[in-house]
Amino acid sequence: MLEHAATRREYADRRERLYAFEARYQLSSEDFTQRFHAGEMSDAMDVVGWSVFWEMWESVRACLALIEAV
């Protein structure tokens, strides 16, 4: 149960950070990720940070799905 609660908190924290990037750039994280991997976004530190948070969120989301499936 502790792992589940910690993972849910981490998921929520990562999601909030993604919301901040989405609001700043007026772009969904899904659209951003497609454009980033297509080379359509700059390599500014903020943009790279968004990409890193997206990958971290995806990882936490996958872990949460596994925990909740058990």
C-alpha positions as CSV (number, residue, x, y, z in Angstrom):
1,M,0.0,0.0,0.0
2,L,2.8,2.5,0.8
3,E,4.3,1.9,-2.7
4,H,0.9,2.6,-4.3
5,A,0.5,5.8,-2.3
6,A,4.0,7.1,-3.1
7,T,3.6,6.3,-6.8
8,R,0.3,8.1,-6.9
9,R,1.9,11.2,-5.3
10,E,4.8,11.0,-7.7
11,Y,2.3,10.7,-10.6
12,A,0.3,13.7,-9.5
13,D,3.5,15.8,-9.0
14,R,4.8,15.0,-12.5
15,R,1.4,15.7,-14.0
16,E,1.2,19.1,-12.3
17,R,4.6,20.0,-13.7
18,L,3.4,18.9,-17.2
19,Y,0.4,21.1,-16.8
20,A,2.7,24.1,-16.1
21,F,4.6,23.4,-19.3
22,E,1.4,23.0,-21.3
23,A,0.0,26.3,-19.9
24,R,3.3,28.1,-20.6
25,Y,3.5,26.9,-24.2
26,Q,-0.2,26.5,-25.0
27,L,0.5,23.0,-26.2
28,S,-0.5,19.6,-24.9
29,S,2.3,17.3,-23.7
30,E,1.3,14.7,-26.3
31,D,1.6,17.3,-29.2
32,F,4.8,18.6,-27.7
33,T,6.3,15.1,-27.6
34,Q,5.5,14.5,-31.2
35,R,6.9,17.8,-32.3
36,F,10.0,17.4,-30.1
37,H,10.8,14.0,-31.6
38,A,10.2,15.4,-35.1
39,G,12.8,18.1,-34.4
40,E,10.3,20.9,-34.5
41,M,11.0,22.3,-31.0
42,S,14.1,24.1,-29.9
43,D,16.8,22.6,-27.7
44,A,16.3,25.3,-25.0
45,M,16.8,24.1,-21.4
46,D,13.0,24.5,-20.7
47,V,12.0,22.5,-23.7
48,V,14.4,19.7,-22.9
49,G,13.2,19.8,-19.3
50,W,9.6,19.3,-20.5
51,S,10.8,16.3,-22.5
52,V,12.5,14.8,-19.4
53,F,9.3,15.3,-17.2
54,W,7.2,13.7,-19.9
55,E,9.4,10.6,-19.9
56,M,9.4,10.5,-16.1
57,W,5.6,10.8,-16.1
58,E,5.3,8.0,-18.6
59,S,7.5,5.8,-16.5
60,V,5.5,6.5,-13.3
61,R,2.3,6.0,-15.2
62,A,3.4,2.6,-16.3
63,C,4.5,1.7,-12.8
64,L,1.1,2.8,-11.4
65,A,-0.7,0.7,-13.9
66,L,1.3,-2.3,-12.9
67,I,0.6,-1.7,-9.2
68,E,-3.1,-1.2,-9.7
69,A,-3.3,-4.3,-11.8
70,V,-2.1,-6.5,-8.9
